[in-house]
Amino acid sequence: MRHRYLEVTFRDGKPVAAYLYLSRRPGDVSARTERRAAGLIVDFAADGRAIGIEITAPRRFTLPAQDEVLAELREAPATPIEVAPLIAA
């Protein structure tokens, strides 16, 4: 299992998409998705485990909205360092 981490895609110096990878097993792929708060989509593995959160609107990103989704998934809240690239943008 890998620990979670954030990957951000920038265009012209501005974030256009981001993905918070949650702990996953080798070979995990998204089998289904669920829309949550505005601009947040959760990816689930075939066995129902949440494996990531797509952040489709990074400019509208809020830490409270993401933390609410993480709580629903029984994940720890995001740390400031994890989401620093989105907060700074």
C-alpha positions as a Markdown table, in Angstrom:
| # | Residue | x | y | z |
|---|---|---|---|---|
| 1 | Met | 0.0 | 0.0 | 0.0 |
| 2 | Arg | 1.2 | 3.5 | -0.8 |
| 3 | His | 0.4 | 6.5 | 1.3 |
| 4 | Arg | -1.8 | 9.2 | -0.1 |
| 5 | Tyr | -0.4 | 12.1 | -2.0 |
| 6 | Leu | -1.6 | 14.9 | -4.2 |
| 7 | Glu | -0.8 | 15.3 | -7.9 |
| 8 | Val | -1.6 | 18.7 | -9.5 |
| 9 | Thr | -1.7 | 19.5 | -13.2 |
| 10 | Phe | -0.9 | 23.1 | -14.1 |
| 11 | Arg | -1.4 | 25.1 | -17.3 |
| 12 | Asp | 0.0 | 28.6 | -17.7 |
| 13 | Gly | 1.0 | 28.5 | -14.0 |
| 14 | Lys | -2.6 | 27.8 | -12.8 |
| 15 | Pro | -4.0 | 24.5 | -11.5 |
| 16 | Val | -6.4 | 22.9 | -13.9 |
| 17 | Ala | -6.9 | 19.5 | -12.2 |
| 18 | Ala | -5.7 | 17.6 | -9.2 |
| 19 | Tyr | -5.9 | 14.1 | -7.9 |
| 20 | Leu | -5.5 | 13.0 | -4.3 |
| 21 | Tyr | -4.3 | 9.4 | -4.3 |
| 22 | Leu | -5.5 | 7.4 | -1.3 |
| 23 | Ser | -3.9 | 4.3 | 0.0 |
| 24 | Arg | -4.1 | 1.6 | -2.7 |
| 25 | Arg | -3.0 | -1.9 | -3.6 |
| 26 | Pro | -0.9 | -2.8 | -6.6 |
| 27 | Gly | -3.1 | -3.1 | -9.6 |
| 28 | Asp | -6.0 | -1.0 | -8.2 |
| 29 | Val | -7.9 | 0.8 | -10.9 |
| 30 | Ser | -11.1 | 2.8 | -10.7 |
| 31 | Ala | -14.2 | 0.6 | -11.1 |
| 32 | Arg | -16.8 | 3.3 | -10.3 |
| 33 | Thr | -17.0 | 6.9 | -9.4 |
| 34 | Glu | -19.3 | 9.1 | -7.2 |
| 35 | Arg | -19.7 | 12.8 | -7.4 |
| 36 | Arg | -19.5 | 14.5 | -4.0 |
| 37 | Ala | -19.0 | 18.2 | -3.2 |
| 38 | Ala | -18.7 | 20.6 | -6.1 |
| 39 | Gly | -15.7 | 19.6 | -8.2 |
| 40 | Leu | -14.9 | 16.4 | -6.1 |
| 41 | Ile | -15.3 | 12.9 | -7.6 |
| 42 | Val | -14.3 | 9.8 | -5.6 |
| 43 | Asp | -12.9 | 6.8 | -7.4 |
| 44 | Phe | -13.5 | 3.3 | -6.0 |
| 45 | Ala | -11.8 | 0.0 | -6.6 |
| 46 | Ala | -13.9 | -3.0 | -7.6 |
| 47 | Asp | -14.1 | -4.1 | -4.0 |
| 48 | Gly | -15.6 | -0.8 | -2.9 |
| 49 | Arg | -12.5 | 0.8 | -1.4 |
| 50 | Ala | -12.0 | 4.5 | -2.1 |
| 51 | Ile | -8.7 | 4.9 | -4.0 |
| 52 | Gly | -8.6 | 8.6 | -4.9 |
| 53 | Ile | -10.4 | 11.9 | -5.2 |
| 54 | Glu | -10.5 | 13.8 | -8.4 |
| 55 | Ile | -10.4 | 17.6 | -7.9 |
| 56 | Thr | -11.9 | 18.8 | -11.2 |
| 57 | Ala | -12.2 | 22.5 | -10.2 |
| 58 | Pro | -9.0 | 23.4 | -8.3 |
| 59 | Arg | -9.8 | 27.1 | -8.3 |
| 60 | Arg | -13.0 | 26.3 | -6.3 |
| 61 | Phe | -11.2 | 23.9 | -4.0 |
| 62 | Thr | -11.8 | 24.3 | -0.2 |
| 63 | Leu | -10.2 | 22.3 | 2.5 |
| 64 | Pro | -13.5 | 21.9 | 4.5 |
| 65 | Ala | -15.2 | 20.4 | 1.5 |
| 66 | Gln | -12.4 | 17.9 | 0.9 |
| 67 | Asp | -12.2 | 17.1 | 4.6 |
| 68 | Glu | -15.9 | 16.4 | 4.7 |
| 69 | Val | -15.5 | 13.9 | 1.8 |
| 70 | Leu | -12.5 | 12.3 | 3.5 |
| 71 | Ala | -14.5 | 12.0 | 6.8 |
| 72 | Glu | -17.3 | 10.2 | 4.8 |
| 73 | Leu | -14.6 | 7.8 | 3.5 |
| 74 | Arg | -13.2 | 7.3 | 7.0 |
| 75 | Glu | -9.9 | 8.9 | 6.0 |
| 76 | Ala | -7.9 | 11.4 | 8.1 |
| 77 | Pro | -8.3 | 15.1 | 7.3 |
| 78 | Ala | -5.8 | 16.5 | 4.8 |
| 79 | Thr | -2.8 | 18.1 | 6.2 |
| 80 | Pro | -1.8 | 21.6 | 5.1 |
| 81 | Ile | 1.3 | 20.2 | 3.5 |
| 82 | Glu | -0.7 | 17.7 | 1.4 |
| 83 | Val | -2.8 | 20.4 | -0.2 |
| 84 | Ala | -0.4 | 23.3 | -0.1 |
| 85 | Pro | -0.2 | 23.5 | -4.0 |
| 86 | Leu | -3.9 | 24.0 | -4.2 |
| 87 | Ile | -4.2 | 26.5 | -1.3 |
| 88 | Ala | -1.3 | 28.6 | -2.7 |
| 89 | Ala | -2.8 | 28.7 | -6.2 |
